[in-house]
Amino acid sequence: MAFTKSALAAIKGPRYLAIIELIQQAMIEGELKENERLPTHRSLAKLLGVTVGTITRAYTEAENKGLVRGEVGRGTYVIPNEFTSPSSLEFLQNTSGKQNYVPSYNDSDSGLNSAGFTYDCTSLAPTSNNGLGLIREALVNSATEEAIDLLFSHSYSQVDDEVRAQFVKLLAMSNIHTSSENLVLTSGAQHALSIIIAGLSEPGDIILTEQLSYPGIQATASRLHRRQVIGIEMDDQGIIPEQLELVCARYKPRFLLTVPNLHNPTGITVPESRREEIVAVARKYDLIIIEDDVYCHLTETPPKAYVSMAPDMTCYVSSMTKSIASGLRTGTIVAPEEYVRRLSATLQSSIWMIAPLMARVNSHLIESGQLPKIFKEERIEIAKRQNLARDIFKDFICSANLEAPYLWLTLPESWTSVEFTEAAQSLDIGVLPSWIFAINKDIAPEAVRITLTGISDINILKQTLESLAELLQ
């Protein structure tokens, strides 16, 4: 049985998440089968040397993930899921044969609730309130326009056409040239990813992504849609094409979901030559590329986009949440017309339609002509913070793209990412450990992501970064 103290101790991160991994491992190896009862809370707590509360939290989260079901008075039972299927072991292996676990992540994991830190280096948000005045104007304009009744009805198509035209203009600011016929508006980039996965794939299909990936990608693909996720090895230019081809030949995946500009968490921007190699592999194996470009407005001169290189096989996703305000929950998908019809139907089945008022507010922001100025101001502020961080961490190894709102800090050998995160928490500083981002946690590097935009006052940010640097000494 996988439930031993030594097995638990070998897994990094919060204990309740480690217990979920033990459950997943037991399912994969056939030790826990469908409809089998798990140990009681008290017996498993005693077996693993943890509190009953920890087991309760683990079982509750496992139920939220669709792994088990709890029955009052009877216990907790395994239910059919991707880890109990006969092909689970093969699906969840990378080319080295190690298991690919999909980490559970939410804002409260391991105490990583950004609202709980005095010095928050976990949250990604624009550095200033420069866009708020513009948003106020857009709200007023939306409230006073003649077509306001359409913003609160099911008959939104007339206004929607006008909004689409504005978003086409916004995309052109990032050198993405398209038409309204190739555009789908969504309730943010995360929703865009969700409807692409739901609309263009089937349960059990495989999604490839960077070995280090934004936790929202993992949650959407695995937890929400029950797709298999495999991480592809990276170097300092992003996904390694040779590794991508090895995995494609072995697993016949459906998607490559990638963040080529200011990759989260490493800050890497994939050069155009590497993108051409990636496109060649994707075309050879009939992969749909999902290009997640939420940082598009923070890159002044990005390389040619995948959607421009291969428009027939790419779904391009973007939004303004990282450059203007996190609450601007309107995203865009640029896709081939044959995909647009399916994506539009999937959107309708998920939320019927995007919120007309929010879409109209975004449209007014674009119409104002002020966005390029705000984007530039944000880039200047981020570069200032990156230069500050580079100076403070000059004696350490870090990936620090001047346009990225975070840096990826490789820790000295004396630290693990979990230990450093906990040490930072003792100073009331929030950072994110590598296991949060790793698809295959067995090969997660000892590194942390430090966000530079969560603290608005740059002087307080400087003091915070200096405190983190002192920890490393």
N, C-alpha and C positions, 0 to 999 in steps of 0.2 A: 504494500500500500504506500502511496506517495505521501501520506500524512505523517511525517516524522519531523522532529525538531531540527535535525540536520538539513533536511530538504528545505524547510522553511528558512533556516538561517542562510542558506545559499542564495536566496532571492533578495535583491535590494528593494528598497522602497518601503512604504507603509505596510504594516503587518496584514491588514485586512485585504489589501491588493495582492500581497504575496500568497495569501490563502486561496484567493480566487485563481491564481496561477496554478497552485497545486491541484485544485479541482479540475481546471482545464487539462493539465497534464495527465491526471488520472483518467479523464474521458478519452483523450487521444490514445493512450496506451491500453485502453480497454479495461482498466481496473474499475471504472465507474461506467455502468451501462444505462441505457435509457430506462426510465421508470425505477431505477434503483434508489433506495433510500440512503441519504447521507448520514454520517454520525450525528448524534444529538449535539446541541450547542455545548452542553456541559462536558460530555465525553471528549469532544474534539478540542475544547479549550484545555482540558487536562493533558491530552495527548501531545499538544503542540506547545504547552507552557505559556498560553496567552489568556486573557480574560474572556469571560463569557460574552461581554459587550463587543469585543473584537470579532468573535465568531458571528454574533448577531449582525454586525455591520457587514461582514463578508458575505453572509448568506443573503442579506437584503440586496446588496449590490449585484450579487450573482443572479438573483431573480430579476433585477432591473435589466441585466444584460441578456436575459432570455436563456440562461443556462439551467436554472432549476425552478421549481415551484414549491411554495410553502403551503401546507395544509394544516389548518388549526386542529390540534389534538392528535395529528398523525405524524408530522415531521416534514422534512425537506426532501424532495425527490428530483432526480435528473430528468429533464425533458429533452426531446429531440432538438439538436442544434448542430452547428457546423463542426463542433469538436467530437460529436458522437458518431458522425457519418464514417463509413469505412475508408473513405479517401482523405480523411482529415489529416493524417500524419504526412501523407505525400504533399498535400496542398500547403501545409504550414512549414515546409522545409525550404531553406534557401539552397543555393548551389553548394554550400559547404556542409549541408546536412544538419545544421543546427535548427532548433525550433524557432519559429517566428511567432512570438506572442504579441497580441494587440493590447497595449496597456490601457487600462481604464483611466480616464482623466476627467476631472471637473474642477471647478475653482476651489473646492474644499479639500481635495486630495492632499494628504500629508501636511495639512495646515496651510496649503498654498492658496489661501483665500486672500487675494490682493487687498481687499478691504480691511483685513486684519493687520496689515503692516503699516507702520509709520512711514517707512522708506520703501516704496513699492517699485521694485525693478522687475516686476513680472508682467504688468499690464501694457498692452500695446494701444496707444491712443495718440492722436495728434498732440504736438508739444504746446500749442497755444490755443487761444480762443479767437484767433483771427477770423475764423469762418462764422462765428456765432452771430455777429451783426448782420451778415449776409443772410443767414438762415432766418433771422427775425423778419427781415424784409420779405423773404420768400414766403414765409407763413402769412404775413399780412396780405401780400399780393394774391395768394391762393384763396384767402378768406373773402376778398373783395371782388374777385373776378365774376363775370356774369354766369359762367358755367359751373358755379360752385355746387349747384344741385346735383350735377353729374358726378361730383366727387364723393357723394354719399348714396349712390344708387348702383344698380347692376348694369346700367347702360353707360359703360365707360369708354366704349370704342372710339368715339369722336375725340375725346381728350387724349386717349391713349395714342392715337396717331400723331398728335402734336408732340407728346412727350417722347415718343420713339425718335422723332426727327431730332430732338435736342440731344438725346443720348448718342445718336450717330455722330453729332458734332463733338461730343465729349470724347468718344473713342478716337476720333481723328486727332485730338490733342496728344494722344499716345501713339500716333502713327498707325492706328488700326483703322483701315478704310473699309467700310462695309455699307450695307443698306438696311432699311427697316425690315425687309423680307428675311434677312438673316439674323434678326435680333429677337431675343426673348428677354423680357424684363422680369426680375424675380425679387423676392423679399430678402435681398442681401446675397453675398457670395456663397455663404454656407448653404443657403437654400438652393442656389444655382447648382452647386455640386450634388446636392441631394437629388434633384429632379433629373440631372444627367444620368446619375447612377441608376435611379429607379426606371427612367424612361428608355435607356439604351442598353440595358443588360438584364440578366436573369439571376435569380438566387443561385449561389454556387459559382458564378463567374469570378474570375480572378482579376484583381486590380493591382498593378505595379505602381510603386511610388519610391521616392528617395528613402534610403534606410533610416535617415533622420527626417521626420515629417511633423508638420503641425498636428497637434492632437485632434483637432476638429475633423481632419481628413480621416483619421483612424476611426473616430467615433461614428461618423456618417457612414463610412463604407462597411464597417464590421458590425457595430452595435445596432444601427438603425436599419440597414439594408441586408445584412447577413451575406455580404460578399467577402471573398477571401482576399487578404492583403499581403503582398510580399514586398519586402524592402530590397532595393537594388543598391549595391555598393557604390560609394561616391569617392571622388577625389576633390582636389581644390578647384575643379571646373564643373562639378556637379556629377550627375549620373555617369558611370563608366559605360560606354557603348558596348564593349565586349561582354561585360557582365549582364547588360540588358539582353543581348542576343542569346546568351546561355540560358537565361531564365525563360525567354520567349520560346526557344526551341523545346524546352522541357515541359512548360505548363500551358502553352496556348492561351495567354491572357486576353481579356477583352479591352482593358484600358491601360494607358500610362497616365497617371495623374501626377503632374509635376508643377513645381513653383520655380520657374527659371530665372525670375528677377528678384533679387534680395531674398533668396531662399530662407525660409524660417525653419530652423534656428541659426543656420551658419552664416547668413548674409551673402552667400555666393550668388553672383550673376553669371549665368552660363554663357560663354562666348559663342559667337555665331558659328564658328567652325564646328564646335561640339554639337550645337543644335542640328547642324546639317547631318552629322553622323547619327544622331538620335532619330531624326526623321527617316533616314534610310532604313534603319532597323525596324521602325514602326511600320513603314510601308511594306517591308518584306514579310512581316508577320501579321499584317492587317489589323494593327492596333489603332484604336481611337485615342488620340491625345487629348487629355483634359488639361488645358493650360490655365493654371490658377495664377492670375496676374493682379492680385489685390494691391500690390505695391507699385503699380504702373505709374502713378502720379508722383512717386518719390524718385523715380529714375529719369534723369534729364535726357540722356541719349541712350536708351536701351538698345541692345542688339535686335536684329530682325526677329519678330515674334513667330512662334510655330504656326499660328493661324495665317500668317502671311506666306510662310514657306509651304504649308500644306493645308490650304483652306478646305479641301475635300474630306479631310480626316481629323479635323481639330475642332474642339469645342473650347472657345476662349471665354474665360470668366474674369470679371473685374467689378470693382465698386469704389466708392469714395470714403469708406469707413476709416481707412488708415491715413487719409490725407486731410479730411475736413472735420468729420465728427463721427464717432462710433455709432451714434444712433441713426445715421442716415441709411436705413435698411432697405436700400434699393440696389440690386445687382443687375448685371447684364451678362447674357450669354450670346456670343456670336458663333453660329454654327451653319453647316450646309442646310439648304432648304428642306431636304428630306428628313433631317433630324429635327428641324424647327417644329414641324407638324407634331411629331411624337412628344417633343419636350413641352409644347404648349398644352397638349392633352394631359400630360402628367402634371403640369402645374395646376391645371383646372381641377384635377382630381385630388390634389393635395390641399390647396387653399382657395380654390375657385378663381381668384384673381389677386393680383398684388393690391396693396392699399392705395387707392387712387390719390389720396391726399399726400402721402409720402412721395409718390412718384411725381406729383405736380410740384412739390417743394423742390425736389431735385432738378426738375426741369427749369424752374425759375432761377436756381443757382447757376445753371449752365447759361441761360439766357443773359444773365447779368454781365457776362464777359470778365468777371473778376477772378474766376478760378485759376487761370494761369499764374496770376500774381500771388495768390494764396499758396499754390503748390510750390512756387519758387521760394517763398518765405519759409515754408516747412523744410524744404531741402537745405536751405542755408542754416537753419537752426539745428537740424540733425547733424550736419557736417561739423558744426561747432562742438556739439556734444561728443561726436566720435573722436575728434582731435583731442578733446579733454581726456577721454577714456584711454586713447592710445598713449598719451603721455603718462597717465597714472599706472597703466599696466605694461609699460615699455619693457620691463624685465621678464615678461611672461608671454606665452604663446597665445595669440588670439586672432580670430578671423574678424576683421573690423572693416567692412566696406563703408566708405564715407557716407553713402546714401542710405545705409540700413539703420533702422531705429533701434537696433540691438547689437550686441557683440557676443561672439561665441568664444568663451574662455576655456582653454585647455588647462587643467589643473596640474600642479606639480605632483610627483609620485607619492608624496606624503598624504595626499588627500584623495578621497573618493567623492563623487558628485553628491551623494546623499549626505555624507559627513559635512561637506562644505556648506550645503544648503541648510542643514541643521545649525551649523555654527553661525551662519548669516542670520538665521531666524532668532538666535539668541541675542543678536544686536538689533532686532526688530527690522531686519532688512529681508525683503523677499526676492529670491532668485529662483530660476527653474533648473532642476537637475536634468541630465541627459536622458534618463530613463523615461521621462515624460514624452520625449520625442522619438525614441527608438522603436522601430518596428520589431527588430530582433533584439530583445533586451540582453541576450547573452553577449552581444558584441557592442553594447553601448559604451561609448568612450567616457573617460572620466573628465567631464566638461560640464559647464553650466551656461545657460543663456542669461545675459544681463540686459534688460531693457533700459534704454536711455531716455525714454519719453514719458515714463510713468510718473516722474517727479517733475513738476512744472518749473520750480525754482532751480536754475542751473547751479547756484551756489550750494544749495542743499544736495543736489546731485553730486557735486564735486566732493563734498564731505562724505557722502555715502560710498562713493567709489573708492575713496582713500581708505575708508574703514575696511572695505572688502580686500583691498590690496595688502593692508596690514595683516589680515588673516592669513594671507598666502606666504608671508615671510617665514 
